[in-house]
């Protein structure tokens, strides 16, 4: 039994018009083995298997054999080619769409090897766009990031697509955000030169099955603590605001932006419901009242940092919304991971 069956059926039911548009089409996906990618493949696999959509998916992966051994059920209309995002050999197939989701969202890599991070993002996008010109695609969806805005001014409760700020170019920590900014620019130049649509999904923070629980994602760490019956210890003061969109909702958003988003524009993707880290931790431990939350530092009294998108554009233009409450999203993620442990 597929533990994601309810979510995948939910995605299809809220994206039926999109799947009808994609029926019988071919899609090339980069980053297909990461958090976003696994959910994309699950969604297309489900639609092919249960709804007969006959969507042909080709996935770029550095190690297809390893991925297929871990998730062998992902086979309905899905095939893999081996290669690196910066120099992969172009498959001879013709494609209707490309979803470019290949980026290592790794705080460790960004900190220790920012040059590699920057080169990978920019070089990967350039290679994908070169391929797009030869493959007959109509539209390219680029999974960009809220990091392109740089540090969100704390007086902004939500950051809109019209904000013209950016990462500080004098700090190496900006490699990821600057790479995404340059990728958006490369896409605009590409569209200007070719007429092929290029759409940016500026993604913020998410929660759900397949989210790594042992990296830099606070919500993943908290869920990992709860699964392992550990009290949560917050290293800072717990005041920063974040927001989280559930993975099934994310798929509905990305699929709609792929097919209906305006070319050379960007859409924030995430939840507008900001929550402080200390309250997020408390929400996680509510699943087990024996656990406690400890905060290591006292608040400085300054305005707390924020990373929360304004999503009015996606809501008004594309009819998108947050379908899953944060409480339910956490519960679903906990239950899924507990079944694995």
N, C-alpha and C positions, 0 to 999 in steps of 0.2 A: 504493500500500500504506500502511495506517495503521501508523505507527511505534509506536503504543501498543497494537497488537492483542493482544499477549500479556498486558499488564496489564489491558486491558478484559475479556478473557475470564476472567482470574483473578478480577476483581471480581465478574463475574456468577456464576462457579462457587461463590464463597464467600458469595453473597447471593441465591441462587436463590429461597429462601423469601420474602425481602423483595420481589424483583421480581414474584413471583407475587401477593403482596398488592397491589402497585402496578399490576398489569396492568389496562389500560383506564382508569386513574385520571387525574386532572388535577392538575398541580402548578404552582404559581406560585413563581418563583425570583427573588430579588433578589441582586445581586452576581454575576450569572451570567457576567460577562465577566472576573472576576478569577481568581486561582490556584485557589481552591476551585471557583468557578463553571465554569471551563473543564473541570475534571475531572468535575464533576457532569453537564455537558452531554455530554461524551464518553461517560460511563457510560450515560446514558439513550439517547443516539443509538445506541450499540452494541447495547443490549438491544432497542431497537425494530427496528433493521435486521437483526440476526442471530437474534434470539429471538422476534420477533413480539409483543413485550409491549404495543405500542399505548398507551404512556404519553404523554399530552398534556402538553407542557411549554410554558409561557409565561414569557418572561424579560423582566424590566425592565432597560432599558439607556438611558444618555444618548445613545448614538450607535450604534444597531443596524446601520446601513449599514457603518460602519467595521469593526465586529466581524465581520459576515458576510463581508466582503471578505477578511479575514485567515484565517477558518476556514470556508470555504464548505461543507465536508463535513458540518457540524453542521446537519442539516435534517430528520432523520427524527422527525416528531412535535414539532418545536421551532419556536416562533414568538416574535416579539419585539414589545414595545411600547416606545415612546420616552417617557422621563420621568425626572425626578429623584426620588430616594428620599423626599425630604421633602414633595413636593407632586404626585406622579404622579396622573393621572386613573385612576380605578378601571375596569379592564376589566369588561365585562358578563358574562363567562364565570363559571360556577360552578366552584369548585375543591375538591378533597378535602384537599390539603396545601399548606402554604407552607413554603419553605425560605428563611429570612431570613439571607442571607450578605453583605449589602451593608455594608461598612465599609472605609474606606481605612486599611489597616494601614501607614500612612506615618509613619515617625519624623520625617521632614522637616516634614510638616504638623503633627504633634503638637507639634513644637518651635517652629515659626514662627507657627502659627495655632491654638493650642489651643482657642480659643473656637469656631472653625469646626468643628474635630474633634468637640467635645462636642455642639454643636448638630446636626451631621449624624447622629451616632449616636442621640441621644435622639429627635430629630425624625423620623428615618427609622423607628425602631422604633414610635413612636406612629402614624405614618401606616400602616405595615404592619398594625398591630393594628386600626386603624379599618377597613381594607379587609377584614381577616379576618372581621369581624362581618357584612359584607354579602355575602360570597362563598360561604358554606356550608361552610367548611373544618371538618375534624374535629381537625386537629393542626397546630401551628406549631413548626418547629424553628428555634431561634435559635442561630447560631454565635457564642457568647460567646468569652471569652478567659481564659487563665491570668493575664492582667494584673489581673483583678478581685481577686486575692489581695494585690496590692501586692508589696513586696519580700519574697522568700522568706527566712525566717530561715536563715542559713547552717548552723545546726545541724540543720535539717530536710533529710535527704537527699532526701525526696520530699514534695510538698505535697498533702494530701488535700482532698476536697470539703468536709470538715467544718471546715477551717481558717477562723477568723472574722476574720482580719486583712483589711486593705484598703489601697488606695493612700493616700498622704499627701495630704489635701485642700488643703494649703497650698502645694503646688507645681504649677505649670502642666503639668509633665510627666505628671501623673496624669489628664489629660483623657481619654485613650483608655480607661484602666482604669475610671475613674469612670463614663464613658459606658456601658460594658458592664454595670457594676453596676446603674445606674439602669434599663437595658434589661431586666435580669432582674427587677427589681422591677415594672416596668410589665407584664411578662408575668404575674407572679403576680397582680397586681390584675386584669388582663384575664381570667385563668382564673376567678378568684373571681366576677367579674361576669357571665361568659358561659357558663362550663362547658366552653369549648373548651380542649383540651390545649395547653400551652406547655412545651416541653422545651429545656433549655440544654445545648449541647455546648461545654464550656470548652476551647478549642483552644490548644495550646502551639506547638511548632515542627515544621516539616515540610520535606521535600526531595522533589524529583521534577521531571519535565518540567513546563514552564510556570512554575516558580518564577523570579521575577526574579533575575538574576545581578548586577545593578549597583545595588542599593539597600542597605538596612541589614542584610540577612540575611547573617550571617557565612558560613554554609555556601555560599550562593550566590556570594559574593565569592570564596571559595576555589576553587570549581569554575570560575568565570570565569578565575581566574589559571591554573589547570591547563590549560584549553582553549587559552589564549593563550600557554602556555609561559612564564609569569612565576613567579618565586619568590614564595612567600607571605610577606608581612610582617605580623606581628601587632602592632598598635599598643600593646596593653596587655601584661600579664604572662602571658596565656594560661591562667590558672588557673580562670576561671569554668566552671561545669558547665552544659551544655545537653543536650537530648536531641532526637532527630529521628525522626518517623514518616514512612514512605514514602507518597507520594500515593495509590497504589492501596489501601494499607491504610486510609488516611484515609477513602476513599470507602466501604469496607466498614463502618467504624465509624459514619459519619454516616448511612448508609442504615438501619442497624440501630437507631440511636438515634431516627431519624425515626419508625419504625414500632413500635418496642417500648420506647422509653424512657418512664419514668414522668413524668407531668405535674407541673409545678412542681418538678422536681428538676433537678440538674445532673450531668453526667458529664465528668470530665477526659478529654480526647482527646489522645493523644500516646504517646510511648515512655517507659518507666520506666528505660531504660538510659542513665544519665548519662555524659557524656564531657567532659573538659576541652577547651577551645578549642584548646590547643596540640596535643593528641592528635588532635583532629578534623582540623586542618590536615595533620598527618602522615599520617593515613589517606587524605586526598585526594591528597597527592603520591605516595603509594605506587603510584598508577597510572602514574607516570612518575618513575623514580629519578633523573633528571637535575635535578629541581626541589628546592629547599631551602626550609626554614621558618626565618624569623628572628623573634625575639621582642624587641621594643624596650625593654621595662621589666622590671626584676628584681622578683621576687615580694616583697611586703611582709611575708609571713609570717602575715598574717591569714587567717581562714577564708575560702575562696573563695566568691563569690556562686554561687547556684544558681537554675535555672529548670527544674525537673524534676518532672513530675507523678507522683502515686500513681494507678495505674489499676486498682486492685483492684475497684472498684465496677463498672466496665464489664466487666471480665473475669468477675466472679462473677454479676452480674445478667443480662448480655447475651451471655455466652460469647465475648467479643471477645478478640483477642490480637494481638501483633505478628507478622506473617507474614514480613516482609522484613527481613533483617539490615541494619544501617547500612552495612556494606561493600558489600552488593549494591545498596542504595538509591543510594549515591554512584556506583557503577559504571553503573547504569541511567541516572541523570541525566546523567552525563558523556557516555555513548554517544549519548543522544538529542540533546544539544546539539551534539556534534561532527558529527552528520549534518546539522544545520542550518547549520553554519559553512562 
